[in-house]
């Protein structure tokens, strides 16, 4: 299956409405997944106050059994999502909404896929409390969006090295916090 990677890339200043857009869409997803859903999180840049971001709401539902998720594809299509399977991350189900002018992305993991769940939450929470990193990351994304307004692969490649180091720092920070609380 060939995945359409086209996307109009715009990075904007933080918008307070992103949290409300997440809450509204989370309710829709809860109504679809019902008892399969364990938890749902707002992740990604729109979940970080004051971070420049593509205005795309990233959501991470956690489910009981990832293998059952394919049974929900038709319902997800009915509410505007395109099911794309794992899309490069083993054990994930990825859905997107809005085509080239994407509005939402959903990254679904089974409850015990802790490495991916922790990675997403660690980066989100780390950027919420590390102002300098948040500003540097936002400025990088804004510059790349201007440079590559229609090339998501080049935009992503431009962020790759920074994001990998950011993830490492965030995960270390996350694990230190977990150890201190135990």
C-alpha positions as CSV (number, residue, x, y, z in Angstrom):
1,X,0.0,0.0,0.0
2,X,1.4,3.4,-1.0
3,X,0.9,6.1,1.7
4,X,0.2,9.6,0.5
5,X,2.7,11.7,2.4
6,X,1.6,15.1,1.0
7,X,0.8,17.7,3.6
8,X,0.7,21.4,3.8
9,X,3.1,22.3,6.6
10,X,2.4,25.4,8.7
11,X,3.8,26.0,12.1
12,X,2.0,28.6,14.3
13,X,2.4,30.0,17.8
14,X,0.6,28.1,20.5
15,X,-3.1,28.3,20.5
16,X,-5.1,27.8,23.7
17,X,-8.0,26.3,21.7
18,X,-5.9,23.2,21.0
19,X,-6.7,21.7,24.4
20,X,-10.4,22.2,23.8
21,X,-10.1,20.6,20.3
22,X,-8.4,17.6,21.9
23,X,-11.1,17.3,24.5
24,X,-13.9,17.4,21.9
25,X,-12.2,14.8,19.6
26,X,-11.3,12.6,22.6
27,X,-15.0,12.3,23.4
28,X,-15.7,11.2,19.8
29,X,-12.9,8.6,20.0
30,X,-14.1,7.4,23.4
31,X,-17.6,6.9,21.9
32,X,-16.1,4.8,19.1
33,X,-13.6,2.6,21.1
34,X,-15.9,2.3,24.2
35,X,-14.8,-0.5,26.5
36,X,-11.7,-1.3,24.5
37,X,-10.2,2.1,25.6
38,X,-8.1,2.2,28.8
39,X,-7.0,5.8,28.6
40,X,-6.5,8.6,26.1
41,X,-3.8,11.3,26.1
42,X,-3.2,14.6,24.3
43,X,0.4,14.3,23.1
44,X,2.6,16.1,20.6
45,X,3.4,19.7,20.3
46,X,-0.2,21.0,20.6
47,X,-0.2,19.5,24.1
48,X,2.6,21.7,25.2
49,X,1.7,25.3,26.2
50,X,3.7,28.0,24.4
51,X,5.3,25.6,21.9
52,X,5.1,26.5,18.2
53,X,3.4,23.7,16.4
54,X,1.7,22.4,13.3
55,X,-2.0,22.9,14.3
56,X,-2.5,19.1,14.2
57,X,-4.0,17.5,17.4
58,X,-2.1,14.4,18.3
59,X,-3.9,11.9,20.4
60,X,-2.7,8.6,22.0
61,X,-5.5,6.2,23.0
62,X,-4.3,3.3,25.1
63,X,-6.3,0.1,24.5
64,X,-6.7,-3.4,26.0
65,X,-5.9,-5.4,22.8
66,X,-4.3,-3.7,19.8
67,X,-5.3,-6.7,17.6
68,X,-8.9,-5.8,18.0
69,X,-8.4,-2.3,16.7
70,X,-8.7,-3.3,13.0
71,X,-12.3,-4.1,13.8
72,X,-12.9,-0.3,14.4
73,X,-11.5,0.9,11.0
74,X,-15.0,1.4,9.4
75,X,-16.2,3.4,12.4
76,X,-13.0,5.5,12.3
77,X,-13.6,6.1,8.6
78,X,-17.2,7.2,9.3
79,X,-15.9,9.9,11.7
80,X,-13.3,11.1,9.1
81,X,-10.2,9.1,9.9
82,X,-8.0,7.3,7.4
83,X,-6.6,4.0,8.9
84,X,-3.0,3.4,8.0
85,X,-2.1,0.4,10.1
86,X,1.2,0.4,12.0
87,X,2.9,3.0,9.7
88,X,6.4,2.2,10.7
89,X,6.0,1.6,14.4
90,X,5.4,-2.0,15.4
91,X,2.4,-2.5,17.7
92,X,0.8,0.9,16.8
93,X,-2.4,1.7,14.9
94,X,-2.2,5.1,13.2
95,X,-5.1,7.2,11.9
96,X,-5.1,10.6,10.4
97,X,-7.9,13.1,9.6
98,X,-7.9,16.0,7.2
99,X,-5.7,14.8,4.3
100,X,-3.2,17.5,3.1
101,X,-4.6,19.9,5.6
102,X,-4.4,17.4,8.5
103,X,-6.3,18.3,11.7
104,X,-5.8,15.2,13.9
105,X,-3.5,12.2,14.2
106,X,-4.1,9.2,16.4
107,X,-1.4,6.9,17.6
108,X,-3.0,3.9,19.4
109,X,-1.0,1.5,21.5
110,X,-1.8,-1.5,23.7
111,X,-1.6,-0.8,27.4
112,X,1.6,-2.8,27.8
113,X,3.6,-1.1,25.0
114,X,5.3,0.9,27.7
115,X,8.3,2.1,25.7
116,X,6.2,4.0,23.1
117,X,3.7,5.2,25.6
118,X,6.4,6.5,28.0
119,X,8.4,8.1,25.1
120,X,5.4,10.2,24.0
121,X,4.4,11.2,27.5
122,X,8.0,11.9,28.6
123,X,8.7,14.3,25.6
124,X,5.4,16.1,26.2
125,X,6.0,16.6,29.9
126,X,9.7,17.4,29.5
127,X,8.9,20.2,27.1
128,X,6.2,21.5,29.4
129,X,8.8,22.3,32.0
130,X,12.0,23.0,30.0
131,X,11.5,26.5,28.5
132,X,14.8,26.7,26.6
133,X,14.3,23.3,24.9
134,X,10.7,24.2,24.1
135,X,11.7,27.5,22.5
136,X,14.6,26.0,20.5
137,X,12.3,23.2,19.3
138,X,9.6,25.6,18.3
139,X,12.0,27.8,16.4
140,X,13.5,24.9,14.6
141,X,10.0,23.7,13.5
142,X,9.0,27.2,12.3
143,X,12.2,27.5,10.2
144,X,11.8,24.1,8.7
145,X,8.1,24.8,7.9
146,X,9.1,27.9,6.0
147,X,11.9,26.0,4.2
148,X,9.8,22.9,3.3
149,X,6.1,24.0,3.2
150,X,5.0,21.0,1.2
151,X,7.6,18.4,1.9
152,X,6.8,16.5,5.1
153,X,9.8,14.1,4.6
154,X,12.3,17.0,4.4
155,X,10.6,18.8,7.4
156,X,10.8,15.6,9.4
157,X,14.4,14.9,8.4
158,X,15.4,18.4,9.4
159,X,14.0,17.7,12.9
160,X,15.3,14.2,13.3
161,X,18.6,14.7,15.0
162,X,17.2,17.3,17.4
163,X,14.2,15.1,18.2
164,X,16.3,12.0,18.9
165,X,18.4,13.9,21.4
166,X,15.3,15.5,22.9
167,X,13.8,12.1,23.4
168,X,16.9,10.8,25.1
169,X,17.0,13.7,27.5
170,X,13.2,13.5,28.1
171,X,13.2,9.7,28.8
172,X,16.2,10.1,31.3
173,X,14.3,12.9,33.0
174,X,11.1,10.9,33.1
175,X,12.8,7.9,34.6
176,X,14.5,10.0,37.2
177,X,11.1,11.3,38.3
178,X,9.6,7.9,38.4
179,X,12.5,6.6,40.5
180,X,12.2,9.5,42.9
181,X,8.5,8.9,43.4
182,X,9.0,5.2,44.2
